[in-house]
Amino acid sequence: MADRSDFMGNEEIGFLLFRLSSPAMIGMMVQATYNLVDTFFVGRGVGVLAIAGLSIAFPLQMIIMAIAQTIGIGGSSIISRSLGARKYSRANRTLGNMIGTVILLSLIIAVVGLVWLEPILLLFGATKDILPYASDYMAIIFLGTVVFAFSITSNNVVRAEGNAKFAMMTMLISAGVNMLLDPIFIFIFHMGVKGAAYATIISQGCTALWLAWYFLSLRSSLRPGLKDLYPDLGILKETFAIGASAFMRQGAASLTAVIMNHSLGIYGGDMAIAAFGIIRRLMMLAIMPIFGIVQGLLPIVGYNFGAKKYCRVQRAIQLAIIVSTGICVLSFGVLFFFPSWILSLFTSNPEVLRIGSHASRIIALGLPVVGFQVMASGMYQAIGKAIPALMLSMARQIFFLIPLVLVLPLIWDLEGIWVAFPVADVGACIVALFLFRGEMEYLKKGCL
């Protein structure tokens, strides 16, 4: 078991970061692409209101993802550090607790979502015209909650073992099946948004089977037994403490989306909701490579921190920041200079194109500093420091973006909503820099 993870403490950092991050980047780019493909087929096959329906459903999907990422990132941090410290029984016990917990919580979410579907969608910003589309979509998505959450959680464990290529294949399978089924269900079977939802949960089901095979075969270093499924309060407490930062990031994104939907409905109407639905997915595509880098960074930092190789930790973090910032600057250029052409791929509605092109240019202004924010938060997750990781995850959404989205439209109407994004990015970057400098000084002393 030991040999399979030892390379994270020995290989050259630049090559190691590339080895673990590039598959994650490819996989997450493909995931973001299939979200765009969903939007493309729904927009072309059903209409603008259906895109708005996906926008209303998005924060609900983010809540499911938030819980899965909480368990996945929190538990994976424990697993990485346990492997680095040669505590293999603790790593197995952690995986068993992760699997049991994510299945239980996702079942609860599915039941609650299906029983109170319409009131939840209205609470999340659905208008009278958008509600039927959002309801058709989410009713099916809730049925697939267990496989969706299990896939997200388990893939974090695969990365924690350093098996980045397998984790990439997981996302490629999911995206490939989804993109194959979308046009079949929407255009051939004429299932509308229901077709997009069925394509999503079938693809996630295939992913769940793929990951189950990984753990049941001999490909994984981890060998949890039935006794490891029994709740360990110490492990669960640490898992949720470390994963709280991921929950806050995803949960805050969900809350922000709800507030955005309501605010856009007030200041811009259904077309503004639809325009932002497309922009949100474009922004996800822009920053997904950054989250691919941090997914590769987490096991490297966790393993080497557990092994007390602080120079390697410092070097990995610095390199990740440089690469992620470069990618963010490139993404800014694309979304700032070519928004009209990109948006026209999804809809020909002139009002959506007008609103979306202007919004894209303003929102993109904050992109160059996003890479640093994400890497700083990931560093704290990897080394098991829950409070700083939580603060950095809350900074952009909770401390800055939500208050700004509520206040600025009172001054600048719809324009204020768009301006809130780059202002929040800069504010969060300042908070991250303040915390980050102290931690890097500590790691620097450990190198001496």
C-alpha positions as CSV (number, residue, x, y, z in Angstrom):
1,M,0.0,0.0,0.0
2,A,2.8,2.4,0.9
3,D,4.5,2.4,-2.5
4,R,1.5,3.6,-4.4
5,S,1.5,7.0,-2.7
6,D,5.2,7.4,-2.0
7,F,5.8,9.2,-5.3
8,M,4.1,12.3,-3.9
9,G,6.9,12.8,-1.5
10,N,9.8,12.1,-4.0
11,E,9.0,13.3,-7.5
12,E,10.1,16.8,-8.7
13,I,7.3,19.3,-7.8
14,G,6.8,20.8,-11.2
15,F,6.4,17.4,-12.8
16,L,4.3,16.1,-9.9
17,L,1.9,19.0,-10.1
18,F,1.5,18.6,-13.8
19,R,1.0,14.8,-13.4
20,L,-1.8,15.2,-10.8
21,S,-3.3,18.5,-12.0
22,S,-3.5,17.9,-15.8
23,P,-5.9,15.0,-15.6
24,A,-8.0,16.9,-13.1
25,M,-8.0,19.9,-15.4
26,I,-9.0,17.9,-18.4
27,G,-11.7,16.2,-16.5
28,M,-13.1,19.3,-14.9
29,M,-13.0,21.2,-18.3
30,V,-15.0,18.4,-19.8
31,Q,-17.4,18.6,-16.9
32,A,-17.9,22.3,-17.4
33,T,-18.2,21.8,-21.2
34,Y,-21.0,19.3,-20.8
35,N,-22.8,21.9,-18.6
36,L,-22.5,24.2,-21.5
37,V,-23.6,21.5,-23.9
38,D,-26.7,21.0,-21.7
39,T,-27.4,24.7,-22.0
40,F,-26.8,24.7,-25.7
41,F,-29.2,21.8,-26.4
42,V,-31.8,23.1,-24.0
43,G,-31.6,26.6,-25.5
44,R,-31.8,25.4,-29.1
45,G,-34.2,22.6,-28.5
46,V,-36.6,24.1,-25.9
47,G,-36.1,27.8,-25.6
48,V,-34.8,30.7,-23.5
49,L,-37.3,30.1,-20.6
50,A,-35.9,26.6,-20.3
51,I,-32.4,28.0,-19.9
52,A,-33.8,30.2,-17.2
53,G,-35.3,27.1,-15.6
54,L,-31.8,25.5,-15.5
55,S,-30.6,28.7,-13.8
56,I,-33.2,28.3,-11.0
57,A,-32.3,24.6,-10.6
58,F,-28.6,25.4,-10.5
59,P,-28.4,26.4,-6.8
60,L,-30.2,23.2,-5.8
61,Q,-27.7,21.2,-7.6
62,M,-25.0,23.2,-5.9
63,I,-26.4,22.3,-2.5
64,I,-26.1,18.6,-3.3
65,M,-22.6,19.2,-4.6
66,A,-21.7,21.2,-1.5
67,I,-22.6,18.3,0.8
68,A,-20.7,15.8,-1.4
69,Q,-17.7,18.1,-1.6
70,T,-17.7,18.6,2.2
71,I,-17.4,14.9,2.8
72,G,-15.1,14.3,-0.2
73,I,-12.6,17.1,0.4
74,G,-12.7,16.8,4.2
75,G,-12.2,13.0,4.2
76,S,-9.7,13.1,1.4
77,S,-7.5,15.5,3.4
78,I,-7.5,13.0,6.3
79,I,-6.7,10.2,3.9
80,S,-3.8,12.1,2.2
81,R,-2.2,13.0,5.5
82,S,-2.8,9.5,6.9
83,L,-1.0,7.9,3.9
84,G,1.9,10.4,4.3
85,A,2.2,9.4,7.9
86,R,1.7,5.7,7.2
87,K,-1.5,5.5,9.2
88,Y,-3.3,3.1,6.8
89,S,-6.0,1.9,9.2
90,R,-7.1,5.5,9.8
91,A,-7.3,6.0,6.0
92,N,-9.5,3.0,5.5
93,R,-11.8,4.0,8.4
94,T,-12.1,7.4,6.9
95,L,-13.2,6.1,3.5
96,G,-15.8,3.8,5.2
97,N,-17.3,6.7,7.1
98,M,-17.3,8.9,4.0
99,I,-19.3,6.4,2.0
100,G,-21.9,5.7,4.7
101,T,-22.4,9.4,5.4
102,V,-22.8,10.6,1.8
103,I,-25.4,7.9,1.1
104,L,-27.4,8.8,4.1
105,L,-27.4,12.5,3.6
106,S,-28.1,12.3,-0.1
107,L,-31.2,10.1,0.6
108,I,-32.5,12.8,3.0
109,I,-32.0,15.5,0.4
110,A,-33.8,13.5,-2.3
111,V,-36.9,12.9,-0.1
112,V,-37.1,16.6,1.1
113,G,-36.6,17.9,-2.5
114,L,-39.3,15.7,-4.0
115,V,-41.9,16.3,-1.3
116,W,-41.5,20.1,-1.3
117,L,-40.3,20.7,-4.9
118,E,-42.5,23.6,-6.0
119,P,-42.2,25.7,-2.8
120,I,-38.4,25.2,-2.9
121,L,-38.2,26.4,-6.5
122,L,-40.4,29.4,-5.8
123,L,-38.1,30.2,-2.9
124,F,-35.1,29.9,-5.2
125,G,-36.4,32.5,-7.6
126,A,-38.7,30.7,-10.1
127,T,-41.3,33.0,-11.8
128,K,-44.6,31.8,-13.0
129,D,-43.3,31.3,-16.6
130,I,-40.1,29.6,-15.5
131,L,-41.5,27.3,-12.8
132,P,-42.7,24.5,-15.1
133,Y,-39.3,24.1,-16.7
134,A,-37.4,24.2,-13.4
135,S,-39.9,21.7,-11.8
136,D,-39.6,19.2,-14.7
137,Y,-35.8,19.3,-14.5
138,M,-35.3,19.1,-10.7
139,A,-37.9,16.4,-10.1
140,I,-35.7,14.0,-12.1
141,I,-32.4,15.3,-10.7
142,F,-33.5,14.7,-7.1
143,L,-34.1,11.0,-8.1
144,G,-30.4,10.7,-8.9
145,T,-29.1,12.5,-5.8
146,V,-27.4,9.4,-4.3
147,V,-25.4,8.5,-7.4
148,F,-24.5,12.2,-8.0
149,A,-23.2,12.7,-4.4
150,F,-21.5,9.4,-4.2
151,S,-19.6,10.1,-7.5
152,I,-18.3,13.5,-6.3
153,T,-17.2,12.3,-2.9
154,S,-15.5,9.1,-4.2
155,N,-13.6,10.9,-6.9
156,N,-12.0,13.1,-4.3
157,V,-10.7,10.0,-2.6
158,V,-9.2,8.7,-5.9
159,R,-7.3,12.0,-6.2
160,A,-6.2,11.8,-2.6
161,E,-4.5,8.5,-3.5
162,G,-2.7,10.3,-6.3
163,N,-4.6,8.4,-9.0
164,A,-5.3,11.5,-11.1
165,K,-5.7,9.7,-14.4
166,F,-8.5,7.5,-13.0
167,A,-10.2,10.5,-11.6
168,M,-10.0,12.2,-15.0
169,M,-11.5,9.1,-16.6
170,T,-14.4,9.3,-14.1
171,M,-15.3,12.8,-15.3
172,L,-14.8,11.9,-19.0
173,I,-17.2,9.0,-18.7
174,S,-19.8,11.2,-17.0
175,A,-19.5,14.0,-19.5
176,G,-19.3,11.7,-22.5
177,V,-22.5,9.8,-21.6
178,N,-24.3,13.1,-20.9
179,M,-23.3,14.8,-24.1
180,L,-24.3,11.6,-26.1
181,L,-27.8,11.4,-24.5
182,D,-28.7,15.1,-24.5
183,P,-29.5,15.4,-28.2
184,I,-31.1,12.0,-28.3
185,F,-33.5,12.8,-25.5
186,I,-34.2,16.4,-26.5
187,F,-34.3,16.3,-30.3
188,I,-35.2,12.7,-31.1
189,F,-37.5,11.8,-28.2
190,H,-38.7,15.4,-27.7
191,M,-38.4,15.1,-24.0
192,G,-37.5,18.8,-23.4
193,V,-35.8,19.7,-20.1
194,K,-36.8,16.3,-18.8
195,G,-34.5,14.8,-21.4
196,A,-31.5,16.9,-20.2
197,A,-32.2,15.8,-16.6
198,Y,-32.4,12.1,-17.5
199,A,-29.2,12.4,-19.4
200,T,-27.6,13.9,-16.3
201,I,-28.6,11.2,-13.8
202,I,-27.9,8.3,-16.2
203,S,-24.4,9.7,-16.8
204,Q,-23.9,10.0,-13.0
205,G,-25.1,6.5,-12.5
206,C,-22.4,5.2,-15.0
207,T,-19.8,7.2,-13.0
208,A,-21.0,5.7,-9.7
209,L,-20.6,2.2,-11.1
210,W,-17.2,3.0,-12.4
211,L,-16.0,4.3,-9.0
212,A,-17.6,1.3,-7.2
213,W,-15.6,-1.0,-9.4
214,Y,-12.4,1.0,-8.5
215,F,-12.8,0.4,-4.8
216,L,-14.0,-3.2,-5.1
217,S,-11.2,-4.2,-7.4
218,L,-7.5,-4.0,-6.4
219,R,-6.9,-0.7,-8.1
220,S,-7.3,1.3,-4.9
221,S,-4.7,1.4,-2.1
222,L,-7.5,1.6,0.4
223,R,-9.2,-1.5,1.8
224,P,-12.1,-0.5,4.0
225,G,-14.0,-3.4,5.6
226,L,-17.6,-3.5,7.0
227,K,-16.3,-2.4,10.4
228,D,-15.0,0.8,8.8
229,L,-18.6,1.8,7.9
230,Y,-19.4,2.2,11.6
231,P,-19.4,5.9,12.5
232,D,-16.2,7.2,14.0
233,L,-17.1,10.5,15.7
234,G,-13.6,11.7,15.7
235,I,-13.1,11.2,12.0
236,L,-16.6,12.6,11.1
237,K,-15.9,15.7,13.2
238,E,-12.6,16.3,11.4
239,T,-14.1,15.6,8.0
240,F,-16.8,18.1,8.4
241,A,-14.5,20.7,10.0
242,I,-12.1,20.6,7.1
243,G,-14.8,20.1,4.5
244,A,-16.7,23.1,5.9
245,S,-14.7,25.4,3.7
246,A,-15.8,23.5,0.6
247,F,-19.4,23.5,1.9
248,M,-19.2,27.2,2.5
249,R,-17.9,27.8,-1.0
250,Q,-20.5,25.7,-2.7
251,G,-23.2,26.6,-0.3
252,A,-22.4,30.3,-0.6
253,A,-22.5,29.9,-4.4
254,S,-25.9,28.4,-4.1
255,L,-27.2,31.2,-1.8
256,T,-25.7,33.7,-4.1
257,A,-27.5,32.1,-7.1
258,V,-30.8,32.3,-5.2
259,I,-30.2,36.0,-4.4
260,M,-29.1,36.6,-8.0
261,N,-32.2,35.0,-9.4
262,H,-34.5,37.1,-7.2
263,S,-32.5,40.3,-7.9
264,L,-32.4,39.6,-11.7
265,G,-36.1,38.9,-11.7
266,I,-36.7,42.3,-10.1
267,Y,-34.2,44.5,-12.1
268,G,-34.0,42.6,-15.4
269,G,-36.8,40.0,-15.7
270,D,-36.7,36.5,-17.2
271,M,-34.3,37.5,-20.0
272,A,-31.7,38.7,-17.4
273,I,-32.1,35.4,-15.6
274,A,-31.5,33.5,-18.8
275,A,-28.5,35.6,-19.8
276,F,-26.9,35.1,-16.4
277,G,-27.6,31.4,-16.7
278,I,-25.4,31.2,-19.8
279,I,-22.7,33.5,-18.3
280,R,-22.5,31.4,-15.2
281,R,-21.7,28.3,-17.2
282,L,-19.2,30.2,-19.2
283,M,-17.5,31.4,-16.0
284,M,-17.5,27.8,-14.7
285,L,-15.7,26.8,-17.9
286,A,-13.2,29.6,-17.4
287,I,-12.3,28.7,-13.8
288,M,-12.6,24.9,-14.0
289,P,-8.9,24.6,-15.0
290,I,-8.1,26.4,-11.7
291,F,-10.1,23.9,-9.7
292,G,-8.3,21.1,-11.6
293,I,-5.0,22.6,-10.4
294,V,-6.1,22.7,-6.8
295,Q,-7.4,19.2,-7.0
296,G,-3.9,18.1,-8.1
297,L,-2.3,20.4,-5.4
298,L,-4.4,19.0,-2.5
299,P,-2.8,15.5,-2.3
300,I,0.7,16.9,-2.9
301,V,0.4,19.4,0.0
302,G,-1.5,17.0,2.3
303,Y,1.0,14.1,1.8
304,N,4.2,16.3,2.1
305,F,2.8,18.2,5.0
306,G,2.0,15.0,6.8
307,A,5.6,13.8,6.0
308,K,7.0,17.2,7.3
309,K,8.5,18.0,3.9
310,Y,7.7,21.7,4.1
311,C,9.9,22.9,1.3
312,R,8.0,20.7,-1.1
313,V,4.7,22.1,0.2
314,Q,5.9,25.7,-0.3
315,R,7.2,25.1,-3.8
316,A,4.0,23.3,-4.9
317,I,1.8,26.2,-3.6
318,Q,3.9,28.8,-5.3
319,L,3.9,27.0,-8.6
320,A,0.2,26.4,-8.5
321,I,-0.5,30.1,-7.9
322,I,1.7,31.2,-10.9
323,V,0.0,28.7,-13.3
324,S,-3.5,29.4,-12.1
325,T,-3.1,33.2,-12.4
326,G,-1.9,32.8,-16.0
327,I,-4.9,30.7,-16.9
328,C,-7.3,33.3,-15.3
329,V,-5.7,36.2,-17.2
330,L,-6.3,34.2,-20.5
331,S,-9.9,33.5,-19.5
332,F,-10.5,37.1,-18.8
333,G,-9.3,38.1,-22.3
334,V,-11.7,35.7,-24.0
335,L,-14.8,36.7,-21.9
336,F,-14.0,40.4,-22.1
337,F,-13.3,40.7,-25.8
338,F,-15.6,38.0,-27.4
339,P,-18.8,37.7,-25.3
340,S,-21.3,38.4,-28.1
341,W,-19.9,35.7,-30.3
342,I,-19.9,33.1,-27.5
343,L,-23.4,33.9,-26.3
344,S,-24.8,33.7,-29.8
345,L,-24.0,29.9,-29.8
346,F,-26.7,29.4,-27.2
347,T,-29.5,31.7,-28.2
348,S,-30.5,34.2,-31.0
349,N,-32.7,36.2,-28.6
350,P,-31.5,39.8,-29.1
351,E,-32.4,40.9,-25.5
352,V,-30.5,38.0,-23.9
353,L,-27.5,38.8,-26.2
354,R,-27.5,42.5,-25.3
355,I,-27.7,41.9,-21.5
356,G,-25.3,39.0,-21.5
357,S,-22.6,40.6,-23.6
358,H,-22.4,43.7,-21.3
359,A,-22.6,41.6,-18.1
360,S,-19.8,39.2,-19.3
361,R,-17.4,42.1,-19.8
362,I,-17.9,43.5,-16.3
363,I,-18.0,40.2,-14.4
364,A,-14.8,39.1,-16.2
365,L,-12.8,42.0,-14.7
366,G,-12.3,40.1,-11.5
367,L,-11.0,36.9,-13.1
368,P,-7.2,37.6,-12.9
369,V,-7.2,37.3,-9.1
370,V,-9.4,34.2,-8.7
371,G,-6.6,31.7,-9.1
372,F,-4.7,33.0,-6.1
373,Q,-7.9,32.9,-3.9
374,V,-8.6,29.3,-4.8
375,M,-5.0,28.1,-4.2
376,A,-4.8,29.8,-0.8
377,S,-8.0,28.2,0.3
378,G,-6.9,24.8,-1.0
379,M,-3.7,25.1,0.9
380,Y,-5.5,25.4,4.2
381,Q,-7.8,22.5,3.3
382,A,-4.9,20.2,2.5
383,I,-2.9,20.9,5.7
384,G,-6.1,20.4,7.9
385,K,-6.5,24.0,9.1
386,A,-10.2,24.3,9.0
387,I,-10.8,27.9,10.3
388,P,-8.6,29.8,7.7
389,A,-9.9,27.5,4.9
390,L,-13.5,28.3,6.0
391,M,-12.8,32.1,6.2
392,L,-11.3,32.1,2.7
393,S,-14.2,30.1,1.3
394,M,-16.7,32.5,2.8
395,A,-14.8,35.7,1.8
396,R,-15.9,36.2,-1.8
397,Q,-19.5,35.0,-1.5
398,I,-20.6,35.8,2.0
399,F,-18.4,38.8,3.1
400,F,-18.5,40.6,-0.3
401,L,-20.7,39.3,-3.1
402,I,-24.0,38.8,-1.4
403,P,-24.0,42.2,0.4
404,L,-22.9,43.9,-2.8
405,V,-25.6,42.2,-4.9
406,L,-28.2,43.4,-2.4
407,V,-26.9,47.0,-2.1
408,L,-25.4,48.1,-5.4
409,P,-28.7,47.6,-7.5
410,L,-30.3,50.2,-5.2
411,I,-27.8,52.7,-6.6
412,W,-27.1,51.4,-10.2
413,D,-30.1,49.1,-10.9
414,L,-29.1,46.1,-13.0
415,E,-25.6,47.5,-13.5
416,G,-25.0,47.2,-9.8
417,I,-25.5,43.4,-9.9
418,W,-22.7,43.0,-12.5
419,V,-20.3,45.4,-10.8
420,A,-20.6,43.4,-7.6
421,F,-18.7,40.5,-9.0
422,P,-15.3,42.1,-9.7
423,V,-15.5,44.2,-6.5
424,A,-16.1,41.0,-4.5
425,D,-13.1,39.2,-6.3
426,V,-10.7,42.0,-5.4
427,G,-11.9,42.1,-1.8
428,A,-11.6,38.4,-1.3
429,C,-8.1,38.5,-2.8
430,I,-7.0,41.0,-0.2
431,V,-8.3,38.8,2.6
432,A,-6.6,35.7,1.1
433,L,-3.3,37.6,0.8
434,F,-3.4,38.7,4.5
435,L,-3.8,35.1,5.7
436,F,-1.6,33.5,3.1
437,R,1.5,35.5,3.9
438,G,1.6,34.3,7.5
439,E,1.3,30.6,6.5
440,M,4.0,30.8,3.9
441,E,6.4,32.4,6.4
442,Y,5.7,29.4,8.7
443,L,6.5,26.9,5.9
444,K,9.6,28.9,5.0
445,K,10.9,28.5,8.6
446,G,10.3,24.8,8.3
447,C,12.6,24.7,5.3
448,L,15.6,26.0,7.3
